[in-house]
Amino acid sequence: MAEERRSAGAPGGAPTLGELLEEAMAAVAQARAALAAGEVPDLEATASLVDRALAALGEATAEQLPSARLKLLGLLDEVSALVVGATGMRDRLGGQLADLGTRRQAIAAYAGNRGRG
């Protein structure tokens, strides 16, 4: 019965594997676009959708399995690349913040020395 609801995509039924894969692919594309725009993507939500699709793989039919496996492997590779990209962004931003902190300290020290002189 649950299989019929899933395959029919009936309202109130669990999402099908295909629907979960589509959601995960859309989330990965959105995260990739955010990263390309210099924004921090929501990788936790993206990974959660990929996890849901991965969990649904156990219920895939024999016909769905090869294609679904390939799509999921591709999604996992893309999520890994997003994590690397976001980590690089974090490191660059961290370096910029450290530079700003150093400059702020230098300005404060200069202003303090000027006031004393």
PyMOL commands that set and color helices and strands:
alter all, ss='L'
color gray80, all
select helices_A, chain A and resi 2-8+17-36+43-59+65-116
alter helices_A, ss='H'
color red, helices_A
deselect
rebuild
show_as cartoon
